[in-house]
Amino acid sequence: MAEDTRTRILDTAERLFADRGFYGVSIAAIATEIDLTKQALLHHFGSKEKLYGEVLKRISQRFELDLSKAQPSGDDPVERLVASLLHLQTRNTDQPNVIHLLMRELLDNKRRADTVGTWYLEPFLERLTCMVAATPKYNDATLEEAFAATYQLLGAINYFGVSQPTLTGIYGERFYAKIEADFPQQLEALIRSAVAP
C-alpha cells in the first residue's frame, strides 16, 4: 500500500474514532470518507480492530518521539518530567483528535479490554512512570505509587484537553482563551508540587 494512502486511512480513522468512538465507527464509514471500498480497506488492515490498533500504535509512537524531543539537557529528573508533560500538553492542544481518542479508549474500552492482544500505550505509560519514579519524591516509592502520580498528571492534561467545547459553551470563548493561556503555568505548578520532596 502506498504510504500516502496508508496515512490518509490512518488520519481519517483517527479523526472518526476520536469523534465517535470505536463502536460508533464502521469500516464502511471510514472507507467512504476516503473514496475506498470497504473491501479495499479490509484488504489493507484486515479488520476494524486491527485498524484501530494501528491508529493507537501510531499515537503511541508519536508520544514516544515527543518524550525524546522534549528532554532538556541536564540530569535533573524533575526538569525532564516538567518539560515532557508540558510538551505533551502543547501537542494535545495542537492535535485534539489524539486526546479525544485516548479519552474514548479509556472510557469505551470495557467490551474490548478482555480481547485486546497488544496495549499500544503501555510503553509510553511505562516511560512516563519511570520519569516520575526518578524524581526525589518517588525515588523510593513503589511502581504503583509512581504510576498513580503519573496517571493523575496525565489526567489533568487529558481532562483539560477534552473540555474546550463545554467550557467555551458555558463561559464563552474569551474566558476559555484566558484559561487556556494560563493552563501551562498551572500545569507546571501542579507537576512540581506533585513530585516535590
C-alpha positions as CSV (number, residue, x, y, z in Angstrom):
1,M,0.0,0.0,0.0
2,A,1.3,3.4,-0.9
3,E,2.4,5.4,2.2
4,D,0.2,8.3,1.4
5,T,-2.9,6.0,1.1
6,R,-1.9,4.4,4.5
7,T,-1.5,7.9,6.1
8,R,-4.9,9.0,4.7
9,I,-6.6,5.9,6.1
10,L,-5.0,6.3,9.5
11,D,-5.7,10.0,9.6
12,T,-9.3,9.5,8.7
13,A,-9.7,6.6,11.1
14,E,-8.1,8.6,13.9
15,R,-10.5,11.5,13.4
16,L,-13.6,9.3,13.2
17,F,-12.6,7.1,16.2
18,A,-11.9,10.3,18.2
19,D,-15.3,11.8,17.2
20,R,-17.5,8.7,17.6
21,G,-15.6,6.1,19.5
22,F,-14.6,2.6,18.4
23,Y,-18.2,1.3,18.4
24,G,-19.6,4.3,16.7
25,V,-17.4,4.0,13.5
26,S,-17.8,1.3,10.8
27,I,-15.2,0.2,8.3
28,A,-17.7,1.3,5.6
29,A,-17.8,4.9,7.1
30,I,-14.0,5.2,7.1
31,A,-13.8,3.8,3.5
32,T,-16.5,6.2,2.3
33,E,-14.6,9.2,3.7
34,I,-11.5,8.4,1.6
35,D,-13.2,7.0,-1.5
36,L,-12.2,3.4,-1.0
37,T,-14.4,0.3,-0.9
38,K,-14.9,-1.5,2.4
39,Q,-13.2,-4.5,0.8
40,A,-10.1,-2.4,-0.1
41,L,-9.8,-1.1,3.4
42,L,-10.2,-4.6,4.9
43,H,-7.6,-5.8,2.4
44,H,-5.1,-3.3,3.8
45,F,-5.8,-3.7,7.5
46,G,-7.8,-6.9,7.9
47,S,-10.4,-5.7,10.4
48,K,-11.6,-2.7,12.3
49,E,-9.8,-3.9,15.4
50,K,-6.5,-4.1,13.5
51,L,-7.0,-0.6,12.0
52,Y,-7.9,0.8,15.5
53,G,-4.7,-0.9,16.8
54,E,-2.6,0.7,14.1
55,V,-4.1,4.1,15.0
56,L,-3.2,3.6,18.7
57,K,0.2,2.3,17.7
58,R,0.9,5.5,15.7
59,I,-0.2,7.7,18.5
60,S,2.0,5.8,21.0
61,Q,5.0,6.2,18.6
62,R,4.3,9.9,18.4
63,F,4.2,10.2,22.2
64,E,7.5,8.3,22.4
65,L,9.1,10.6,19.9
66,D,7.7,13.6,21.7
67,L,9.1,12.5,25.0
68,S,12.5,12.1,23.4
69,K,12.3,15.6,21.8
70,A,11.2,17.3,24.9
71,Q,14.1,16.2,27.1
72,P,16.1,19.2,28.3
73,S,19.8,18.9,28.7
74,G,21.0,18.1,32.2
75,D,20.3,15.4,34.7
76,D,17.5,16.9,36.8
77,P,14.6,14.4,36.7
78,V,12.1,17.0,37.8
79,E,13.0,19.3,34.9
80,R,12.9,16.3,32.4
81,L,9.4,15.4,33.7
82,V,8.1,19.0,33.6
83,A,9.4,19.6,30.0
84,S,8.0,16.3,28.8
85,L,4.5,16.8,30.3
86,L,4.3,20.5,29.1
87,H,5.4,19.3,25.6
88,L,2.7,16.7,25.7
89,Q,0.1,19.3,26.8
90,T,1.1,21.5,23.9
91,R,0.8,18.6,21.4
92,N,-2.6,17.8,22.8
93,T,-3.7,21.4,22.2
94,D,-2.4,21.1,18.6
95,Q,-3.9,17.7,18.0
96,P,-7.3,17.5,19.8
97,N,-8.2,14.3,17.9
98,V,-5.5,12.4,19.8
99,I,-6.6,13.4,23.2
100,H,-10.3,12.7,22.4
101,L,-9.3,9.3,21.1
102,L,-7.3,8.5,24.2
103,M,-10.1,9.5,26.5
104,R,-12.5,7.4,24.4
105,E,-10.1,4.5,24.7
106,L,-10.2,4.8,28.5
107,L,-14.0,5.2,28.6
108,D,-15.3,3.0,25.8
109,N,-12.9,0.1,26.2
110,K,-14.8,-2.2,28.6
111,R,-16.0,-4.7,26.0
112,R,-12.7,-4.7,24.1
113,A,-10.4,-4.9,27.2
114,D,-10.8,-8.7,27.6
115,T,-9.7,-9.4,24.0
116,V,-7.0,-6.8,23.3
117,G,-3.8,-8.5,22.3
118,T,-1.5,-5.5,22.5
119,W,-1.7,-2.5,24.6
120,Y,0.0,0.1,22.4
121,L,0.1,2.8,25.1
122,E,1.9,0.7,27.6
123,P,5.5,1.7,26.6
124,F,4.5,5.4,26.8
125,L,2.9,5.0,30.2
126,E,5.9,3.0,31.5
127,R,8.3,5.6,30.2
128,L,6.5,8.4,32.0
129,T,6.1,6.3,35.1
130,C,9.9,5.8,35.1
131,M,10.4,9.5,34.8
132,V,8.2,10.1,37.8
133,A,10.0,7.3,39.7
134,A,13.3,9.1,39.1
135,T,12.2,12.3,40.9
136,P,13.4,12.6,44.5
137,K,9.9,12.2,46.0
138,Y,9.3,8.9,44.2
139,N,12.8,7.5,44.2
140,D,12.0,5.0,47.0
141,A,8.3,4.6,46.1
142,T,6.7,1.5,44.6
143,L,6.0,1.3,40.9
144,E,2.3,1.5,41.7
145,E,2.7,4.8,43.7
146,A,4.7,6.3,40.8
147,F,2.1,5.2,38.3
148,A,-0.7,6.7,40.3
149,A,1.1,10.1,40.3
150,T,1.8,9.7,36.5
151,Y,-1.8,8.9,35.8
152,Q,-3.1,11.9,37.9
153,L,-0.8,14.3,35.9
154,L,-1.9,12.8,32.6
155,G,-5.5,13.1,33.8
156,A,-5.1,16.8,34.3
157,I,-3.7,17.2,30.8
158,N,-6.3,15.0,29.2
159,Y,-9.3,16.4,31.1
160,F,-8.5,19.9,30.1
161,G,-7.8,18.8,26.5
162,V,-11.3,17.4,26.1
163,S,-13.2,20.2,28.0
164,Q,-12.8,23.0,25.4
165,P,-16.3,22.7,23.8
166,T,-18.1,22.5,27.1
167,L,-16.1,25.3,28.8
168,T,-16.5,27.5,25.8
169,G,-20.2,26.9,25.8
170,I,-20.6,27.7,29.4
171,Y,-18.3,30.6,29.8
172,G,-17.7,31.9,26.3
173,E,-14.6,32.0,24.0
174,R,-12.9,34.9,25.7
175,F,-13.0,33.2,29.1
176,Y,-11.7,29.9,27.6
177,A,-8.9,31.7,25.8
178,K,-7.7,33.1,29.1
179,I,-7.8,29.8,31.0
180,E,-6.1,28.1,28.0
181,A,-3.3,30.7,28.1
182,D,-2.9,30.2,31.9
183,F,-3.1,26.4,31.8
184,P,0.6,25.6,31.1
185,Q,1.7,27.7,34.1
186,Q,-0.9,26.0,36.3
187,L,0.1,22.6,35.0
188,E,3.8,23.2,35.7
189,A,2.9,24.2,39.2
190,L,0.9,21.0,39.6
191,I,3.7,18.8,38.3
192,R,6.3,20.5,40.6
193,S,4.0,20.1,43.6
194,A,3.2,16.5,42.8
195,V,6.9,15.5,42.7
196,A,8.3,17.9,45.3
197,P,10.1,16.1,48.1
